[in-house]
Amino acid sequence: MVTSREGLSIAELIFYIPALPVAVFVAFRHGFGRQAGWFFLIILALIRIIGSICEIVSVTSPSQGVIECAVILSSVGLSPMILAMLGLLKRVHEGINDHSTIPKILNFIGLLPIAALIMAIIGGIDESSSKPSEVSTGTTLVKAAIIIFLVVFLILAVATIATFFMMRSIAKGEERILYALALSIPFILVRLIYSLLVDFSGNAKFSLTYGDVVIQGCMAALMEFIVVIIYLGVGLITPKITRSDVRPAVGYGKPSLTPPGTDYGHEMNYNTQQQPAEQQYQRTSRRSRRRQGPIHMLFSYISTKL
């Protein structure tokens, strides 16, 4: 007979197995760059698929290693979801030339979800230790990780709302991403509240191992399903735009989008007032590319841990 916990894991497999190729398609369509947030949906789908398999195996053939793997993977899903939100918001701001501080803030907090992910993984491993000191350290790390997730999410939520005041400067078609981000905020918030209750309430109903499956399904799994559907949906309907397709407008107004391969001709003869803006955009692009180094190094570290 299938237990309720096995049923939840099967439901996650039913959802994420078809969602994975869709996420891969969307990521290929828009690019695998750091600012293409759809890449992190692939990571989320893989985490949930592997975690669900471990959960089912832990019920039928329980072992310490499988149970640890299931619990750790169940607790780290917030990181790729928040990184997806961060990446999509960065994409929206790529085509805005309003000299706002939001892109700088987004770059500043970019490493925090990855750091929190590493802390959650290490903390989850320590919590399964037989040594009380390591268990205590692990609990502290896991709690610190969820606090970091909460802080980053609140910053992203405020930045998303603030971006609506720049609507007329957003590239054509990119408004859909902003609406999708705003729509996902309450669902990610509920997911975060569940994690806070798991780590801070001390209530057995919110235990990842023996807690109420209905609560976990409604506050965690269902919320993630909805966010993934929202992000994949907007990825499918949003036109593919590369950096070369976006020419930031001077001052206010929408940037001009030009399909790849178009001959600009005389349009490339910018006047002297336009040149500084174009040069600044190129410098920003180069700085953004240079910042990819630590991100990729941390992902390599996470891959070895997983």
N, C-alpha and C positions, 0 to 999 in steps of 0.2 A: 504493500500500500504506500502511496506517495504521501509524504508528510507535507505540512504547510510550508516549511522552509524549502523543501525540495521543489514544491510547486512554484514558489517565488523565483527560484533559480532557473527553473525551466522557462518561466515567463520571460526572464531576462535574456535567456538564450534565443527564444523565439523572436524577441525584438532586435537584439544586437547583431545576430548572425546576418540578417538581410541588411541591417543598417550599416554594417562595416563596408561592403562593396559600394554602397551609395556614398559613404563618407570618402572613400578612396577616389571615386569618380569626381566628386565635388572638389576635393583637394587638388587633383590633377588639373581640373578645369581652371581653377583660380591660381594654382601655383602652391608649392610647398614652402614658400618663404616664411620667416618667423611671423610676419604680420598677417599671414593667411590663417585665420583662426580655425578654419575647418580641419586643418591637419590634426589638431588636438582632439577632434571627435573620433579620429581613427584610434588614437591612444586610449580614449575613454571606452570605445567599443571593445578593444582588445583586453583592457583591464576587466571589464564586466564579463566578457566571454570566459576568460581564464578563471576569474573569481567564481563564477557560477558553476563551472565544471568542478573546481576544487570543493565548493560547497556541497555538491551532489555526492562527490566521492567521500567527503568527510562524514556523511550520513550513512552511506552503505559500507564503507571500509575506513573507519576513523583512525587517524594517526596524528601525532603531534605536528608533524611538518605540514600536512595537508590542512589541518585546522588553522595553523598560523598563517598559511598562505591565503586561505579564504578570508580570514578576519582582516589581514593587512590590505588585501586588494579591495575589500568592501569599504575600507576607510579612506582610500586615496583617490576616489573618483572625483572629489571636489576640485582637485588641482587641474586636470585637463579641461574641466567644464569652465572654470574661471579663466584659465589661459585662453580658451576659445573666445570667451567674452572680451578679454583684453585684446586679442588679435583682431577681432572684427571691429572693435572700436578704433584701433589704430588704423585700420584700412579706411574707415570713414574719414579720419583726419588727414590721411595722406593727400587728399585733393583739396584741402582747405588752406587758403593762404591768408589767415587772419592774425597771425603772430600771437595766438593764444598760448596759454601756459599748459593746456591740457596734454599736448603731445609730450612735453617735457616730463609731466607727471607720470604719464603712461610708461615712458622709457625708464623712469626712476623705479617704479614698482614692478617692472617686468620680471625681476629675479625673485621676488618675494614668494609667489606661488610655487616656484620650483624648489626654493629653500624649504618651504613648508612641506612639500611633498617628501623631500629627503628626510626631514624631521619625523614625519608621520610613519615612514617606512622603518626608520631606525627605532622609533618609539614602539611601534607595533612588535618588532622583534624582541626588544628588551622586556616588554610586558609579558611575553611568553616564557621568560627566563624563570628558573627555579630560585634565583638569588633575589632576596627582597630589595637590595640596593638597586639592582638593574631594573626591577619592576617599577620602583619609585621613579627612577630616571626616565624610563619609558613613558610612564603616565604623564610626567611633566612635559616631555617632548611632544606627545600627542596633543595635550591641551594647548601648548604654545602654537602648534601648527594650525589648529582650528581657529585660534584667535587671529593669526596672520591671515588666514583665508577670509575671515569676517571683515578685517580692516581693508583688505584689498577689494573685496566685493563692495563695501560701502563707498570706497573711492570711485570704483567703476560705475556704480549706480548714480552717484552725484555727477560724474563726468558725462554719463549718457544723457542725463536730464539737461545739463548745461549745454550739450551739443545741439539740442533742439533750438536754442537761441541763435545758432549759426546756420539754420536750415537753408537760407538763401545762398550760402557759400559752399554747400555740399554738392559734389559732382552728381550729375544727372544719373539716376538709377541707384545711387548709393543710399538714398533715403530709406530704401527698403531694409537695409541692414540696420539702420538706426532704429526703425520701428520694431524690428525683430529683437534687438537688444532690450528695448524698453519693455516689450511684452514678456521677455524671459525673466526680468528682475524678480517678480513675486514668486516664481517657481524656484529660482535659485535661493531666494531668501528662506523659503520653507525647508529646502534641503539643508541649508546651513543651520537652521534652528534645530532640525533633527540631530545633526552632528553635535551641536552644543549640548543638547539633552543627553546624548550618549556619553559624552565626556565629562559633563559637570553635574548632572542631576543625581546620579547614584541610584536611579530608579531601575529596577530589574526589567521593566517593560521596554527600556531603551537599550538593552544589551545587544550587541551585534551578534553574539553567539546564541543566547537563550531568550532574547527579548520577544516582544509581541510582533509576529510576522505581519499582521494587518497594518500596524503602525509603520513598520519599516517599509512595507509595500506602498502605502499611501504617501508618506512624508519623504521617502528617499527614492525608491525605484520609479514610481509614477512621475515624480517631479523631474527626474533625469530624462525619462522618456519624452516628456513634453518639451524640454529644452532642446534635446537632440532633434526632435521633429521640427521645431521652429528654426533652428540653425541650418539644418539640412535643406529645409524648404526654401529659405531665403537664398541659400547657396545655389539652388537649382534655377531660381528665377532671376537672379542678379546677373547682369552681363559681365563677362570677363573683361577686366580692366588691368592693364599693366602700367608700370610707372611711365613708360614712354607715351602712353595714351592720354595722360593727364597733363595739361598745361595750365598751371595755376594762374588764375586771373589776378590782375593787379588791383589792390584795394578790395572792394566787395563785389559780390556777384558770383555766379556759378563758374567753375573752371570749364574750359572748353575741352570736350572729349573728341578725339580723332581716332578712327579705326586704324589698326596696325597697317603699315605699308602706304599710308596716304602721303602724297607729296605735298609738303607744306608750301613750297615755292616761295612767293613773296611774303607769305605770312611769317616766315622765320626772320624777317627783317624787323626785329623789335626796335622800338625807339629807345632813347637813352634812359627813359624812366622805367621801361620794362626790364632792361638788362639786369639791374641789381636784384630784382625779385627772382628772376630765372636763376641767377648765380647762387642766390641764397637757397633756393630749392635744391639745386645740385649739391651744394655743400651739405644740406640736411640729409639728402639721400646717401651721400658717402658716409656721413657719421652713423646713420642707421645701419648700413651694411657692416661697418666696423664693429658695432655693438653685438653682432651675431656671435662672435667668438665665445664669450662666457656661456651663452645660452646653449650652444651646441656641446660645449664641454660638460655642462651639468646634465644634459640629456644623456650623454655617453655614460656618465657616472650612474645615473638612474637605471639605464639599461643593464649595466653589470649587476646592480643590486637586485633587480627583478629577475 
